[in-house]
Amino acid sequence: MEDKQILLDNIGKLHTTEMGQDRIRRNLGLGAVDAVSFCKDRILDGRCKIYRQGKNCYCEIDDMRITVNTHSYTIITAHKENKNR
């Protein structure tokens, strides 16, 4: 099965740690928003490009990249991407 579809089929398992919540909020400037719900919404967006490298899936949409561990479905981090790299 395609990596993207596996992640989408298991979207309900997506989670992160308290430190992960704080890191994602800080990196994306989310304030008090629930980071897991925010990331799920972005991953489910039809424009999201999802690909796997090693043990992680990378989900890219707009100016951000969300990193998910494919074994545990833990959101490791999320960053705003610099388009000028």
PyMOL Python script that loads the backbone (N, CA, C, O; Angstrom):
from pymol import cmd

cmd.read_pdbstr("""\
ATOM      1  N   MET A   1       0.849  -1.182   0.000  1.00  0.00           N
ATOM      2  CA  MET A   1       0.000   0.000   0.000  1.00  0.00           C
ATOM      3  C   MET A   1       0.896   1.247   0.000  1.00  0.00           C
ATOM      4  O   MET A   1       1.976   1.250   0.590  1.00  0.00           O
ATOM      5  N   GLU A   2       0.441   2.262  -0.649  1.00  0.00           N
ATOM      6  CA  GLU A   2       1.197   3.505  -0.742  1.00  0.00           C
ATOM      7  C   GLU A   2       1.350   4.147   0.645  1.00  0.00           C
ATOM      8  O   GLU A   2       0.414   4.143   1.445  1.00  0.00           O
ATOM      9  N   ASP A   3       2.540   4.699   0.918  1.00  0.00           N
ATOM     10  CA  ASP A   3       2.840   5.305   2.223  1.00  0.00           C
ATOM     11  C   ASP A   3       1.819   6.369   2.608  1.00  0.00           C
ATOM     12  O   ASP A   3       1.401   6.445   3.763  1.00  0.00           O
ATOM     13  N   LYS A   4       1.415   7.194   1.633  1.00  0.00           N
ATOM     14  CA  LYS A   4       0.442   8.249   1.909  1.00  0.00           C
ATOM     15  C   LYS A   4      -0.862   7.646   2.410  1.00  0.00           C
ATOM     16  O   LYS A   4      -1.429   8.120   3.394  1.00  0.00           O
ATOM     17  N   GLN A   5      -1.336   6.611   1.742  1.00  0.00           N
ATOM     18  CA  GLN A   5      -2.614   6.005   2.116  1.00  0.00           C
ATOM     19  C   GLN A   5      -2.535   5.330   3.481  1.00  0.00           C
ATOM     20  O   GLN A   5      -3.502   5.355   4.243  1.00  0.00           O
ATOM     21  N   ILE A   6      -1.397   4.730   3.793  1.00  0.00           N
ATOM     22  CA  ILE A   6      -1.221   4.108   5.112  1.00  0.00           C
ATOM     23  C   ILE A   6      -1.354   5.163   6.206  1.00  0.00           C
ATOM     24  O   ILE A   6      -2.029   4.936   7.211  1.00  0.00           O
ATOM     25  N   LEU A   7      -0.710   6.319   6.014  1.00  0.00           N
ATOM     26  CA  LEU A   7      -0.809   7.397   7.002  1.00  0.00           C
ATOM     27  C   LEU A   7      -2.246   7.887   7.100  1.00  0.00           C
ATOM     28  O   LEU A   7      -2.754   8.075   8.205  1.00  0.00           O
ATOM     29  N   LEU A   8      -2.906   8.096   5.977  1.00  0.00           N
ATOM     30  CA  LEU A   8      -4.286   8.581   5.994  1.00  0.00           C
ATOM     31  C   LEU A   8      -5.226   7.567   6.646  1.00  0.00           C
ATOM     32  O   LEU A   8      -6.149   7.953   7.363  1.00  0.00           O
ATOM     33  N   ASP A   9      -5.003   6.289   6.406  1.00  0.00           N
ATOM     34  CA  ASP A   9      -5.835   5.243   7.016  1.00  0.00           C
ATOM     35  C   ASP A   9      -5.661   5.176   8.529  1.00  0.00           C
ATOM     36  O   ASP A   9      -6.547   4.690   9.232  1.00  0.00           O
ATOM     37  N   ASN A  10      -4.537   5.654   9.034  1.00  0.00           N
ATOM     38  CA  ASN A  10      -4.238   5.604  10.467  1.00  0.00           C
ATOM     39  C   ASN A  10      -4.231   6.984  11.113  1.00  0.00           C
ATOM     40  O   ASN A  10      -3.625   7.169  12.169  1.00  0.00           O
ATOM     41  N   ILE A  11      -4.895   7.950  10.493  1.00  0.00           N
ATOM     42  CA  ILE A  11      -4.866   9.332  10.975  1.00  0.00           C
ATOM     43  C   ILE A  11      -5.400   9.444  12.412  1.00  0.00           C
ATOM     44  O   ILE A  11      -4.992  10.340  13.151  1.00  0.00           O
ATOM     45  N   GLY A  12      -6.292   8.558  12.804  1.00  0.00           N
ATOM     46  CA  GLY A  12      -6.825   8.571  14.168  1.00  0.00           C
ATOM     47  C   GLY A  12      -5.798   8.206  15.226  1.00  0.00           C
ATOM     48  O   GLY A  12      -5.997   8.492  16.406  1.00  0.00           O
ATOM     49  N   LYS A  13      -4.707   7.579  14.820  1.00  0.00           N
ATOM     50  CA  LYS A  13      -3.641   7.197  15.746  1.00  0.00           C
ATOM     51  C   LYS A  13      -2.624   8.317  15.954  1.00  0.00           C
ATOM     52  O   LYS A  13      -1.746   8.211  16.810  1.00  0.00           O
ATOM     53  N   LEU A  14      -2.741   9.380  15.178  1.00  0.00           N
ATOM     54  CA  LEU A  14      -1.779  10.478  15.249  1.00  0.00           C
ATOM     55  C   LEU A  14      -1.815  11.125  16.626  1.00  0.00           C
ATOM     56  O   LEU A  14      -2.888  11.428  17.147  1.00  0.00           O
ATOM     57  N   HIS A  15      -0.649  11.336  17.210  1.00  0.00           N
ATOM     58  CA  HIS A  15      -0.534  11.939  18.537  1.00  0.00           C
ATOM     59  C   HIS A  15       0.847  12.570  18.667  1.00  0.00           C
ATOM     60  O   HIS A  15       1.685  12.451  17.774  1.00  0.00           O
ATOM     61  N   THR A  16       1.067  13.235  19.779  1.00  0.00           N
ATOM     62  CA  THR A  16       2.397  13.751  20.108  1.00  0.00           C
ATOM     63  C   THR A  16       2.504  13.847  21.621  1.00  0.00           C
ATOM     64  O   THR A  16       1.528  13.637  22.340  1.00  0.00           O
ATOM     65  N   THR A  17       3.689  14.163  22.089  1.00  0.00           N
ATOM     66  CA  THR A  17       3.930  14.339  23.523  1.00  0.00           C
ATOM     67  C   THR A  17       3.601  15.775  23.918  1.00  0.00           C
ATOM     68  O   THR A  17       3.363  16.619  23.054  1.00  0.00           O
ATOM     69  N   GLU A  18       3.587  16.053  25.212  1.00  0.00           N
ATOM     70  CA  GLU A  18       3.392  17.438  25.672  1.00  0.00           C
ATOM     71  C   GLU A  18       4.502  18.335  25.127  1.00  0.00           C
ATOM     72  O   GLU A  18       4.250  19.457  24.687  1.00  0.00           O
ATOM     73  N   MET A  19       5.736  17.823  25.163  1.00  0.00           N
ATOM     74  CA  MET A  19       6.851  18.610  24.609  1.00  0.00           C
ATOM     75  C   MET A  19       6.656  18.827  23.116  1.00  0.00           C
ATOM     76  O   MET A  19       6.967  19.896  22.592  1.00  0.00           O
ATOM     77  N   GLY A  20       6.141  17.809  22.432  1.00  0.00           N
ATOM     78  CA  GLY A  20       5.864  17.934  21.005  1.00  0.00           C
ATOM     79  C   GLY A  20       4.811  18.992  20.736  1.00  0.00           C
ATOM     80  O   GLY A  20       4.950  19.799  19.816  1.00  0.00           O
ATOM     81  N   GLN A  21       3.746  18.988  21.548  1.00  0.00           N
ATOM     82  CA  GLN A  21       2.692  20.022  21.407  1.00  0.00           C
ATOM     83  C   GLN A  21       3.314  21.413  21.512  1.00  0.00           C
ATOM     84  O   GLN A  21       3.052  22.282  20.681  1.00  0.00           O
ATOM     85  N   ASP A  22       4.139  21.617  22.539  1.00  0.00           N
ATOM     86  CA  ASP A  22       4.773  22.919  22.748  1.00  0.00           C
ATOM     87  C   ASP A  22       5.689  23.287  21.586  1.00  0.00           C
ATOM     88  O   ASP A  22       5.673  24.424  21.115  1.00  0.00           O
ATOM     89  N   ARG A  23       6.487  22.326  21.125  1.00  0.00           N
ATOM     90  CA  ARG A  23       7.432  22.565  20.029  1.00  0.00           C
ATOM     91  C   ARG A  23       6.693  22.945  18.748  1.00  0.00           C
ATOM     92  O   ARG A  23       7.081  23.893  18.064  1.00  0.00           O
ATOM     93  N   ILE A  24       5.633  22.211  18.424  1.00  0.00           N
ATOM     94  CA  ILE A  24       4.867  22.474  17.204  1.00  0.00           C
ATOM     95  C   ILE A  24       4.193  23.839  17.282  1.00  0.00           C
ATOM     96  O   ILE A  24       4.240  24.609  16.323  1.00  0.00           O
ATOM     97  N   ARG A  25       3.567  24.145  18.418  1.00  0.00           N
ATOM     98  CA  ARG A  25       2.926  25.456  18.589  1.00  0.00           C
ATOM     99  C   ARG A  25       3.940  26.585  18.411  1.00  0.00           C
ATOM    100  O   ARG A  25       3.669  27.575  17.730  1.00  0.00           O
ATOM    101  N   ARG A  26       5.101  26.426  19.024  1.00  0.00           N
ATOM    102  CA  ARG A  26       6.139  27.457  18.940  1.00  0.00           C
ATOM    103  C   ARG A  26       6.652  27.603  17.507  1.00  0.00           C
ATOM    104  O   ARG A  26       6.766  28.715  16.991  1.00  0.00           O
ATOM    105  N   ASN A  27       6.962  26.463  16.864  1.00  0.00           N
ATOM    106  CA  ASN A  27       7.523  26.506  15.510  1.00  0.00           C
ATOM    107  C   ASN A  27       6.554  27.084  14.479  1.00  0.00           C
ATOM    108  O   ASN A  27       6.973  27.737  13.523  1.00  0.00           O
ATOM    109  N   LEU A  28       5.255  26.838  14.679  1.00  0.00           N
ATOM    110  CA  LEU A  28       4.266  27.303  13.710  1.00  0.00           C
ATOM    111  C   LEU A  28       3.522  28.555  14.166  1.00  0.00           C
ATOM    112  O   LEU A  28       2.694  29.087  13.425  1.00  0.00           O
ATOM    113  N   GLY A  29       3.807  29.026  15.369  1.00  0.00           N
ATOM    114  CA  GLY A  29       3.146  30.228  15.887  1.00  0.00           C
ATOM    115  C   GLY A  29       1.650  30.022  16.091  1.00  0.00           C
ATOM    116  O   GLY A  29       0.849  30.874  15.707  1.00  0.00           O
ATOM    117  N   LEU A  30       1.265  28.886  16.698  1.00  0.00           N
ATOM    118  CA  LEU A  30      -0.144  28.534  16.822  1.00  0.00           C
ATOM    119  C   LEU A  30      -0.838  29.084  18.061  1.00  0.00           C
ATOM    120  O   LEU A  30      -2.067  29.068  18.125  1.00  0.00           O
ATOM    121  N   GLY A  31      -0.105  29.557  19.022  1.00  0.00           N
ATOM    122  CA  GLY A  31      -0.743  29.999  20.260  1.00  0.00           C
ATOM    123  C   GLY A  31      -1.291  28.808  21.020  1.00  0.00           C
ATOM    124  O   GLY A  31      -0.587  27.816  21.205  1.00  0.00           O
ATOM    125  N   ALA A  32      -2.553  28.893  21.468  1.00  0.00           N
ATOM    126  CA  ALA A  32      -3.153  27.850  22.305  1.00  0.00           C
ATOM    127  C   ALA A  32      -3.880  26.772  21.496  1.00  0.00           C
ATOM    128  O   ALA A  32      -4.572  25.940  22.083  1.00  0.00           O
ATOM    129  N   VAL A  33      -3.744  26.764  20.194  1.00  0.00           N
ATOM    130  CA  VAL A  33      -4.419  25.780  19.330  1.00  0.00           C
ATOM    131  C   VAL A  33      -3.898  24.376  19.612  1.00  0.00           C
ATOM    132  O   VAL A  33      -2.713  24.198  19.892  1.00  0.00           O
ATOM    133  N   ASP A  34      -4.789  23.364  19.539  1.00  0.00           N
ATOM    134  CA  ASP A  34      -4.377  21.971  19.695  1.00  0.00           C
ATOM    135  C   ASP A  34      -3.519  21.580  18.492  1.00  0.00           C
ATOM    136  O   ASP A  34      -4.010  21.535  17.364  1.00  0.00           O
ATOM    137  N   ALA A  35      -2.261  21.304  18.730  1.00  0.00           N
ATOM    138  CA  ALA A  35      -1.300  21.040  17.653  1.00  0.00           C
ATOM    139  C   ALA A  35      -1.637  19.773  16.873  1.00  0.00           C
ATOM    140  O   ALA A  35      -1.458  19.740  15.655  1.00  0.00           O
ATOM    141  N   VAL A  36      -2.119  18.736  17.543  1.00  0.00           N
ATOM    142  CA  VAL A  36      -2.445  17.482  16.854  1.00  0.00           C
ATOM    143  C   VAL A  36      -3.608  17.698  15.890  1.00  0.00           C
ATOM    144  O   VAL A  36      -3.539  17.272  14.737  1.00  0.00           O
ATOM    145  N   SER A  37      -4.659  18.345  16.340  1.00  0.00           N
ATOM    146  CA  SER A  37      -5.799  18.625  15.461  1.00  0.00           C
ATOM    147  C   SER A  37      -5.386  19.492  14.278  1.00  0.00           C
ATOM    148  O   SER A  37      -5.810  19.257  13.146  1.00  0.00           O
ATOM    149  N   PHE A  38      -4.561  20.490  14.547  1.00  0.00           N
ATOM    150  CA  PHE A  38      -4.079  21.365  13.478  1.00  0.00           C
ATOM    151  C   PHE A  38      -3.319  20.552  12.436  1.00  0.00           C
ATOM    152  O   PHE A  38      -3.544  20.713  11.237  1.00  0.00           O
ATOM    153  N   CYS A  39      -2.417  19.675  12.892  1.00  0.00           N
ATOM    154  CA  CYS A  39      -1.626  18.869  11.965  1.00  0.00           C
ATOM    155  C   CYS A  39      -2.499  17.876  11.203  1.00  0.00           C
ATOM    156  O   CYS A  39      -2.311  17.688  10.001  1.00  0.00           O
ATOM    157  N   LYS A  40      -3.451  17.241  11.883  1.00  0.00           N
ATOM    158  CA  LYS A  40      -4.364  16.309  11.211  1.00  0.00           C
ATOM    159  C   LYS A  40      -5.105  17.005  10.077  1.00  0.00           C
ATOM    160  O   LYS A  40      -5.207  16.469   8.974  1.00  0.00           O
ATOM    161  N   ASP A  41      -5.620  18.197  10.350  1.00  0.00           N
ATOM    162  CA  ASP A  41      -6.354  18.942   9.323  1.00  0.00           C
ATOM    163  C   ASP A  41      -5.476  19.224   8.108  1.00  0.00           C
ATOM    164  O   ASP A  41      -5.934  19.123   6.970  1.00  0.00           O
ATOM    165  N   ARG A  42      -4.217  19.576   8.349  1.00  0.00           N
ATOM    166  CA  ARG A  42      -3.307  19.871   7.232  1.00  0.00           C
ATOM    167  C   ARG A  42      -2.977  18.600   6.456  1.00  0.00           C
ATOM    168  O   ARG A  42      -2.922  18.625   5.227  1.00  0.00           O
ATOM    169  N   ILE A  43      -2.758  17.495   7.156  1.00  0.00           N
ATOM    170  CA  ILE A  43      -2.422  16.226   6.501  1.00  0.00           C
ATOM    171  C   ILE A  43      -3.591  15.731   5.657  1.00  0.00           C
ATOM    172  O   ILE A  43      -3.377  15.163   4.586  1.00  0.00           O
ATOM    173  N   LEU A  44      -4.822  15.937   6.119  1.00  0.00           N
ATOM    174  CA  LEU A  44      -6.006  15.490   5.384  1.00  0.00           C
ATOM    175  C   LEU A  44      -6.363  16.387   4.199  1.00  0.00           C
ATOM    176  O   LEU A  44      -7.172  16.006   3.353  1.00  0.00           O
ATOM    177  N   ASP A  45      -5.766  17.570   4.140  1.00  0.00           N
ATOM    178  CA  ASP A  45      -6.002  18.487   3.017  1.00  0.00           C
ATOM    179  C   ASP A  45      -5.502  17.825   1.727  1.00  0.00           C
ATOM    180  O   ASP A  45      -4.384  17.312   1.693  1.00  0.00           O
ATOM    181  N   GLY A  46      -6.293  17.831   0.704  1.00  0.00           N
ATOM    182  CA  GLY A  46      -5.949  17.196  -0.565  1.00  0.00           C
ATOM    183  C   GLY A  46      -4.691  17.736  -1.218  1.00  0.00           C
ATOM    184  O   GLY A  46      -4.096  17.063  -2.060  1.00  0.00           O
ATOM    185  N   ARG A  47      -4.277  18.931  -0.848  1.00  0.00           N
ATOM    186  CA  ARG A  47      -3.063  19.531  -1.420  1.00  0.00           C
ATOM    187  C   ARG A  47      -1.784  19.054  -0.731  1.00  0.00           C
ATOM    188  O   ARG A  47      -0.684  19.326  -1.211  1.00  0.00           O
ATOM    189  N   CYS A  48      -1.924  18.347   0.386  1.00  0.00           N
ATOM    190  CA  CYS A  48      -0.765  17.931   1.170  1.00  0.00           C
ATOM    191  C   CYS A  48       0.033  16.862   0.422  1.00  0.00           C
ATOM    192  O   CYS A  48      -0.517  15.846  -0.005  1.00  0.00           O
ATOM    193  N   LYS A  49       1.325  17.104   0.272  1.00  0.00           N
ATOM    194  CA  LYS A  49       2.237  16.137  -0.352  1.00  0.00           C
ATOM    195  C   LYS A  49       2.833  15.295   0.772  1.00  0.00           C
ATOM    196  O   LYS A  49       3.460  15.832   1.685  1.00  0.00           O
ATOM    197  N   ILE A  50       2.641  13.980   0.707  1.00  0.00           N
ATOM    198  CA  ILE A  50       3.119  13.069   1.749  1.00  0.00           C
ATOM    199  C   ILE A  50       4.094  12.082   1.128  1.00  0.00           C
ATOM    200  O   ILE A  50       3.792  11.445   0.119  1.00  0.00           O
ATOM    201  N   TYR A  51       5.268  11.962   1.743  1.00  0.00           N
ATOM    202  CA  TYR A  51       6.251  10.996   1.271  1.00  0.00           C
ATOM    203  C   TYR A  51       7.022  10.445   2.468  1.00  0.00           C
ATOM    204  O   TYR A  51       7.102  11.072   3.524  1.00  0.00           O
ATOM    205  N   ARG A  52       7.577   9.274   2.276  1.00  0.00           N
ATOM    206  CA  ARG A  52       8.309   8.607   3.351  1.00  0.00           C
ATOM    207  C   ARG A  52       9.793   8.571   3.039  1.00  0.00           C
ATOM    208  O   ARG A  52      10.204   8.335   1.902  1.00  0.00           O
ATOM    209  N   GLN A  53      10.594   8.811   4.080  1.00  0.00           N
ATOM    210  CA  GLN A  53      12.038   8.640   4.025  1.00  0.00           C
ATOM    211  C   GLN A  53      12.435   7.935   5.308  1.00  0.00           C
ATOM    212  O   GLN A  53      12.338   8.502   6.396  1.00  0.00           O
ATOM    213  N   GLY A  54      12.885   6.687   5.172  1.00  0.00           N
ATOM    214  CA  GLY A  54      13.261   5.917   6.356  1.00  0.00           C
ATOM    215  C   GLY A  54      12.074   5.665   7.250  1.00  0.00           C
ATOM    216  O   GLY A  54      11.036   5.184   6.795  1.00  0.00           O
ATOM    217  N   LYS A  55      12.221   5.989   8.530  1.00  0.00           N
ATOM    218  CA  LYS A  55      11.157   5.712   9.495  1.00  0.00           C
ATOM    219  C   LYS A  55      10.139   6.836   9.618  1.00  0.00           C
ATOM    220  O   LYS A  55       9.193   6.717  10.396  1.00  0.00           O
ATOM    221  N   ASN A  56      10.305   7.921   8.872  1.00  0.00           N
ATOM    222  CA  ASN A  56       9.416   9.070   8.995  1.00  0.00           C
ATOM    223  C   ASN A  56       8.657   9.352   7.708  1.00  0.00           C
ATOM    224  O   ASN A  56       9.135   9.080   6.607  1.00  0.00           O
ATOM    225  N   CYS A  57       7.461   9.906   7.877  1.00  0.00           N
ATOM    226  CA  CYS A  57       6.703  10.475   6.766  1.00  0.00           C
ATOM    227  C   CYS A  57       6.811  11.984   6.900  1.00  0.00           C
ATOM    228  O   CYS A  57       6.786  12.526   8.005  1.00  0.00           O
ATOM    229  N   TYR A  58       6.929  12.646   5.776  1.00  0.00           N
ATOM    230  CA  TYR A  58       6.974  14.098   5.728  1.00  0.00           C
ATOM    231  C   TYR A  58       5.740  14.567   4.985  1.00  0.00           C
ATOM    232  O   TYR A  58       5.433  14.093   3.891  1.00  0.00           O
ATOM    233  N   CYS A  59       5.042  15.499   5.595  1.00  0.00           N
ATOM    234  CA  CYS A  59       3.796  16.019   5.048  1.00  0.00           C
ATOM    235  C   CYS A  59       4.005  17.509   4.785  1.00  0.00           C
ATOM    236  O   CYS A  59       4.182  18.293   5.718  1.00  0.00           O
ATOM    237  N   GLU A  60       3.983  17.890   3.519  1.00  0.00           N
ATOM    238  CA  GLU A  60       4.257  19.273   3.147  1.00  0.00           C
ATOM    239  C   GLU A  60       3.017  19.917   2.554  1.00  0.00           C
ATOM    240  O   GLU A  60       2.403  19.396   1.623  1.00  0.00           O
ATOM    241  N   ILE A  61       2.669  21.060   3.118  1.00  0.00           N
ATOM    242  CA  ILE A  61       1.541  21.836   2.620  1.00  0.00           C
ATOM    243  C   ILE A  61       1.814  23.305   2.905  1.00  0.00           C
ATOM    244  O   ILE A  61       2.338  23.667   3.959  1.00  0.00           O
ATOM    245  N   ASP A  62       1.449  24.137   1.943  1.00  0.00           N
ATOM    246  CA  ASP A  62       1.695  25.578   2.049  1.00  0.00           C
ATOM    247  C   ASP A  62       3.165  25.790   2.398  1.00  0.00           C
ATOM    248  O   ASP A  62       4.043  25.371   1.644  1.00  0.00           O
ATOM    249  N   ASP A  63       3.441  26.427   3.518  1.00  0.00           N
ATOM    250  CA  ASP A  63       4.834  26.721   3.871  1.00  0.00           C
ATOM    251  C   ASP A  63       5.301  25.895   5.067  1.00  0.00           C
ATOM    252  O   ASP A  63       6.197  26.321   5.795  1.00  0.00           O
ATOM    253  N   MET A  64       4.705  24.715   5.282  1.00  0.00           N
ATOM    254  CA  MET A  64       5.106  23.938   6.448  1.00  0.00           C
ATOM    255  C   MET A  64       5.376  22.483   6.097  1.00  0.00           C
ATOM    256  O   MET A  64       4.873  21.947   5.109  1.00  0.00           O
ATOM    257  N   ARG A  65       6.195  21.864   6.950  1.00  0.00           N
ATOM    258  CA  ARG A  65       6.479  20.433   6.837  1.00  0.00           C
ATOM    259  C   ARG A  65       6.273  19.797   8.199  1.00  0.00           C
ATOM    260  O   ARG A  65       6.844  20.235   9.198  1.00  0.00           O
ATOM    261  N   ILE A  66       5.445  18.752   8.225  1.00  0.00           N
ATOM    262  CA  ILE A  66       5.118  18.012   9.439  1.00  0.00           C
ATOM    263  C   ILE A  66       5.829  16.668   9.352  1.00  0.00           C
ATOM    264  O   ILE A  66       5.732  15.981   8.335  1.00  0.00           O
ATOM    265  N   THR A  67       6.539  16.290  10.403  1.00  0.00           N
ATOM    266  CA  THR A  67       7.280  15.031  10.442  1.00  0.00           C
ATOM    267  C   THR A  67       6.560  14.054  11.364  1.00  0.00           C
ATOM    268  O   THR A  67       6.304  14.362  12.528  1.00  0.00           O
ATOM    269  N   VAL A  68       6.230  12.859  10.831  1.00  0.00           N
ATOM    270  CA  VAL A  68       5.492  11.838  11.582  1.00  0.00           C
ATOM    271  C   VAL A  68       6.289  10.538  11.570  1.00  0.00           C
ATOM    272  O   VAL A  68       6.718  10.085  10.509  1.00  0.00           O
ATOM    273  N   ASN A  69       6.488   9.937  12.736  1.00  0.00           N
ATOM    274  CA  ASN A  69       7.114   8.619  12.822  1.00  0.00           C
ATOM    275  C   ASN A  69       6.109   7.586  12.330  1.00  0.00           C
ATOM    276  O   ASN A  69       4.982   7.529  12.822  1.00  0.00           O
ATOM    277  N   THR A  70       6.515   6.763  11.354  1.00  0.00           N
ATOM    278  CA  THR A  70       5.588   5.832  10.712  1.00  0.00           C
ATOM    279  C   THR A  70       5.282   4.599  11.555  1.00  0.00           C
ATOM    280  O   THR A  70       4.313   3.894  11.272  1.00  0.00           O
ATOM    281  N   HIS A  71       6.063   4.326  12.559  1.00  0.00           N
ATOM    282  CA  HIS A  71       5.815   3.149  13.390  1.00  0.00           C
ATOM    283  C   HIS A  71       4.853   3.454  14.534  1.00  0.00           C
ATOM    284  O   HIS A  71       4.010   2.626  14.878  1.00  0.00           O
ATOM    285  N   SER A  72       4.981   4.644  15.123  1.00  0.00           N
ATOM    286  CA  SER A  72       4.174   4.997  16.291  1.00  0.00           C
ATOM    287  C   SER A  72       3.097   6.038  15.992  1.00  0.00           C
ATOM    288  O   SER A  72       2.234   6.293  16.832  1.00  0.00           O
ATOM    289  N   TYR A  73       3.141   6.642  14.801  1.00  0.00           N
ATOM    290  CA  TYR A  73       2.231   7.731  14.409  1.00  0.00           C
ATOM    291  C   TYR A  73       2.354   8.931  15.340  1.00  0.00           C
ATOM    292  O   TYR A  73       1.379   9.637  15.600  1.00  0.00           O
ATOM    293  N   THR A  74       3.569   9.148  15.836  1.00  0.00           N
ATOM    294  CA  THR A  74       3.874  10.314  16.661  1.00  0.00           C
ATOM    295  C   THR A  74       4.299  11.462  15.767  1.00  0.00           C
ATOM    296  O   THR A  74       5.164  11.303  14.906  1.00  0.00           O
ATOM    297  N   ILE A  75       3.683  12.629  15.975  1.00  0.00           N
ATOM    298  CA  ILE A  75       4.136  13.832  15.271  1.00  0.00           C
ATOM    299  C   ILE A  75       5.403  14.274  15.993  1.00  0.00           C
ATOM    300  O   ILE A  75       5.363  14.673  17.157  1.00  0.00           O
ATOM    301  N   ILE A  76       6.508  14.198  15.296  1.00  0.00           N
ATOM    302  CA  ILE A  76       7.801  14.531  15.892  1.00  0.00           C
ATOM    303  C   ILE A  76       7.965  16.050  15.978  1.00  0.00           C
ATOM    304  O   ILE A  76       8.316  16.589  17.027  1.00  0.00           O
ATOM    305  N   THR A  77       7.707  16.723  14.869  1.00  0.00           N
ATOM    306  CA  THR A  77       7.847  18.171  14.822  1.00  0.00           C
ATOM    307  C   THR A  77       7.127  18.715  13.610  1.00  0.00           C
ATOM    308  O   THR A  77       6.662  17.959  12.757  1.00  0.00           O
ATOM    309  N   ALA A  78       7.041  20.012  13.539  1.00  0.00           N
ATOM    310  CA  ALA A  78       6.513  20.712  12.360  1.00  0.00           C
ATOM    311  C   ALA A  78       7.241  22.036  12.261  1.00  0.00           C
ATOM    312  O   ALA A  78       7.501  22.692  13.270  1.00  0.00           O
ATOM    313  N   HIS A  79       7.564  22.416  11.058  1.00  0.00           N
ATOM    314  CA  HIS A  79       8.311  23.656  10.818  1.00  0.00           C
ATOM    315  C   HIS A  79       7.730  24.422   9.651  1.00  0.00           C
ATOM    316  O   HIS A  79       7.119  23.850   8.749  1.00  0.00           O
ATOM    317  N   LYS A  80       7.931  25.725   9.688  1.00  0.00           N
ATOM    318  CA  LYS A  80       7.670  26.526   8.506  1.00  0.00           C
ATOM    319  C   LYS A  80       8.881  26.384   7.609  1.00  0.00           C
ATOM    320  O   LYS A  80      10.019  26.481   8.068  1.00  0.00           O
ATOM    321  N   GLU A  81       8.639  26.156   6.349  1.00  0.00           N
ATOM    322  CA  GLU A  81       9.728  25.960   5.390  1.00  0.00           C
ATOM    323  C   GLU A  81      10.152  27.298   4.797  1.00  0.00           C
ATOM    324  O   GLU A  81       9.332  28.178   4.535  1.00  0.00           O
ATOM    325  N   ASN A  82      11.440  27.416   4.597  1.00  0.00           N
ATOM    326  CA  ASN A  82      11.996  28.605   3.941  1.00  0.00           C
ATOM    327  C   ASN A  82      11.984  28.327   2.440  1.00  0.00           C
ATOM    328  O   ASN A  82      12.745  27.484   1.963  1.00  0.00           O
ATOM    329  N   LYS A  83      11.143  29.015   1.701  1.00  0.00           N
ATOM    330  CA  LYS A  83      10.984  28.790   0.256  1.00  0.00           C
ATOM    331  C   LYS A  83      12.215  29.229  -0.544  1.00  0.00           C
ATOM    332  O   LYS A  83      12.339  28.890  -1.721  1.00  0.00           O
ATOM    333  N   ASN A  84      13.116  29.973   0.080  1.00  0.00           N
ATOM    334  CA  ASN A  84      14.280  30.517  -0.643  1.00  0.00           C
ATOM    335  C   ASN A  84      15.521  29.665  -0.482  1.00  0.00           C
ATOM    336  O   ASN A  84      16.624  30.158  -0.722  1.00  0.00           O
ATOM    337  N   ARG A  85      15.392  28.403  -0.085  1.00  0.00           N
ATOM    338  CA  ARG A  85      16.561  27.547   0.102  1.00  0.00           C
ATOM    339  C   ARG A  85      17.085  27.062  -1.204  1.00  0.00           C
ATOM    340  O   ARG A  85      18.071  26.325  -1.239  1.00  0.00           O
TER     341      ARG A  85
END
""", "prot")
cmd.dss("prot")
cmd.show_as("cartoon", "prot")
cmd.util.cbc("prot")
cmd.orient("prot")
